[in-house]
Amino acid sequence: MKTPLCLSDRDVSAVIPTRVHPKELNLTWLNKINFKSASQELELVKRNTVLERENKQLRKELLDQKMLLLEYKTSTEAKLEEARIR
């Protein structure tokens, strides 16, 4: 059976500092990444909302045009039938 790899105290102190003060941590790069990705996602959500609204409006207009076309066809057919009867 193999034993897990262990670091001695001497190896750990070379890799991990004994004391890290919060003021020493510079996390501005992390904030920039988080804000950038969040802002990109927010822009996508906004754009998607706008596109969905436009799509809904276009579907409504298309349905209105189909209804007008159907009314036109019906009235035209009725007029042609009436002309045939005369």
N, C-alpha and C positions, 0 to 999 in steps of 0.2 A: 504494500500500500504506500502511495506517495504522500509525503507531507506537504502542506501548503507552504508557499513561499512567504517567509517572514523577513521583515526588516529589523535590523538592530536599532537601538537608540541613536547610535552614531549616524546610520544611514538616513533615519527619519529627520534628524536635525539638519542634515545637509539639504534635504528636499523641502521640508516644511519649516518656516520660521517659527520660533517659539512664541512670538507675540506679534499680532497684527492688529493695529489700531484702526477703527472704522474710518478715521480721517485719512488714513493712508490709502484706502481703497478708492480707486477712481473708476466709477461705474457709469460715467457719462456716455461711453460708447454703447453700453447696454440699453440705456434710455433711448438713444438715437435709433437703435435697431428696433426696439419695441414700438416707439412712436411712429417710425417709418412704416413698419408692417401694419400697424393698426390703422394708420391714415390711408394706406393703400386699400385695405379691406373696407374701410368706411367709404372711400370713393367708389369702390366696386358696388357696394350695397346701394349707394345713392344712384349710381348710373343704372343699375338693375331696376330700381324702383321707377325711374324716369322712363326706361324702355318698356317696362310692363304697362305703365300708364298710357304711353303712346300706342302700344300694341292693342290695348283695350279700346282706345278711341278709334283706331283704324278698323278693328273688327266691327265696331258699332256702325261706322260709316259704310263699310262693305255690306253689312246686313241691311242698312237703309237702302243702299243702291239696289240690292237684290229684290227688296220689297217693291221699289219703284218699277224695276224691270218687269216683275211679275204682274203688277197692276197694269202696266203699259201693254204687255202681251195679252192680258185678259180683255182689256178694252178694245184692242185692235182686232182680236179674234171675234169679239162680239159685233163690232162694226162690220167686219167682212161677212159674217154670217147674216147680218141684217141686210147688207147689200145684195147678197145672193138671193135672199127670199124675195126682194122687190123685183 
